[in-house]
Structure formats: structure tokens, C-alpha cells
Amino acid sequence: MKGADSGFLYEVGLRAHNITYNNCRFTSFQSLHSEQVIFNDCYFDATTHQGSPEYSIYSYDTLNVEVNRCNFLSYGKAVKIYSEGTASGAVFKFTDCNFMIEGAKAISNKAAIQVDSQYQSDADPYKVYITRCTQDKYEGG
């Protein structure tokens, strides 16, 4: 399903309580708005997006996300975790994932997984677990 925001075309993910993706290939922006989302053995290619480079996964107010054995190819924006205070106690787990940057249009000074917690309560922050993941060419930020 596609939607438009400020003149830009973006992909809208499914909205359900629990979603599991197995062995999928994503060439568009995945917007997460669910209680639990699991990705197993998936490939995310953000270099095929139209217009400006986007994230492969943009999690907005999702409570639990597991990303297992997935590969990400991007220009420097792979995953963004964001909430406006409604994802208290959210847990994100990345296990055995690879994050790679395509060089020609690479965006400098970006982290593979960006966490925006400006609206999140200090009493119940995000929990992000990264286990046995690799990155290539990310500078952090």
C-alpha cells in the first residue's frame, strides 16, 4: 500500500497486532505500527527507493521488534526507531544482521540503527539489543 506525505511517495507497512516476515525481500520503506513485528532471514535494499534515500525500517510506536539474520543495503540509513511517548518499554532485538552501505550516494555520519528518544520517557526508555551484527562503512552519529 502506498501513501503520500508532503509530496513524497512512501510505502506503508501492515498494521496488525503481530506480524512475522520470513525470507522476504524488501525494496521499499517499511513503516512499523504494530505491537510486535518479527523479520527472519530478510533482505532490505534501500538503494532502489525513488527520490531521497530512506530507511529500510522506520519503527513508530512499535512495542517489540525482532530482526534475525537479515541483511540491509542502504545509502547510510538502515533502521530508525522513533516514538512520541506511546511506546513505553519498547524492546528491539537485532541478531546476526549485516548492515552495508552502497558507496556512490552514501550519507555520512549515520548509524546503522538510529534511535530517536526525544519524546520517550526517561523512566521507561527503549531497550535495544544488538547481538553478532556487522556493519560496513557506517561512521556512527
N, C-alpha and C positions, 0 to 999 in steps of 0.2 A: 504494500500500500504506500502511496506517495502523498506528500503534503507540501505545502509551500509556506515559507516564513520569510518575510522581508525580501521577497523576490528570489530567494534561493530555493532550489528543489532539494528535498531531503527525504530519506527513507524513514518510515515509521515502523517500529517493531510491533510485534503482537503484544496485546495487553491481556494477561491471564494471571491466575494465582501462581501456577507453576508451569514452567516451560523448560524442556530439555531438547537441545540440538545435538545430534550425533552425526559425525562425518559430513559436515556441511561446508560449503564454500560460499563466503560472503564477499561480494564486490560492491557493497553499498553500506551506508551508515546504519548501524543497528542501535536503535534507541530503546533502552530498557525501562519499563514502567511496571514491573511485576513484583510479587512477593519473593519469588525465587526463580532464578534463571541459571541453567547449567549448560555449558558448552563442552563437549567431549570430542577431541580429535578433529577440530575445525580449522579452516584456513580463512584468514581475513586479508583481503587485498584492498587497501585503501588508495592505491595508486590509480585505480580505474575511475574514481569519483569525477563527476563533472564539476567544473568551476574550481573553487579554492579547496585545498586539501582538508579533509575532515578526519575525525576519529573513526576507528572501526567500531568501537563500542562507546556509547555515551549512556552512562547509567544515571538516571534521575529518579531519586527516591526509591530505588530498588533495595530491598532489605537483605537478600542473600544472593550472592553471585559466586559460582564456581566456574573456573576456566581451566580445563585439564587437557594437557598435551595438544595445545593449539599453537599455530604459527601466525604471526602478524607481519605483514609487509606494509609499510606506510612511508610518508614523507617526514615523519617525526611525531605524528600524533596517533597513538595507538588506542589508548583507553582513557576516558575521563570519568571520574566518579564525582557526582555532584548532587546536592540536595539543598532544599531551602528549609531545613529543620524538621522534615517529616520522616526521615529515615533513621530514627534513633536506634542505636545498637546494630547498624548495618554491618554485615560481615562479607568481605570479598576475599576469595582464595584463588591464587594463580599457582598452578602446579605444572612443572615440566613444560613451560611455554617458551617460545622463541620470539623475540622482538627484533625485526630487521628494518633498516632504513634504506629506501631507494635514493641514490645519491643526487641525481640531477636536480630535483626540486626540493631537496631536504631543507627542513625548517630547523634552524639552530636553536640550541638551548631549550630543548623539550625533554621531558622524562617519558619513558615508555608508558608509565601509568601515572596519570596526573590526578591528584586528589584535591578537590576544591571544598574546603570545610568552613568557608567564611560564615555560613549561616547555621552550621551544625553546633549543637550544644557541647560545651567542654565536659559536661557531666556524662555524656553518652556518645563519645566520638566514634567515627568509623574504625573498624578493625580490618586491616589489610594484611594478608599473609601471602608472602611470595616464596615459593619453595622450588628449588632446582630450575629456575628460569634463566635464560641467557638473553643478552642484548648485543646488538652490533651497531656501532656508530652513534648511539644515544649519548648526549652530553650531560643530561640531567637538567634540572631547572625548577 
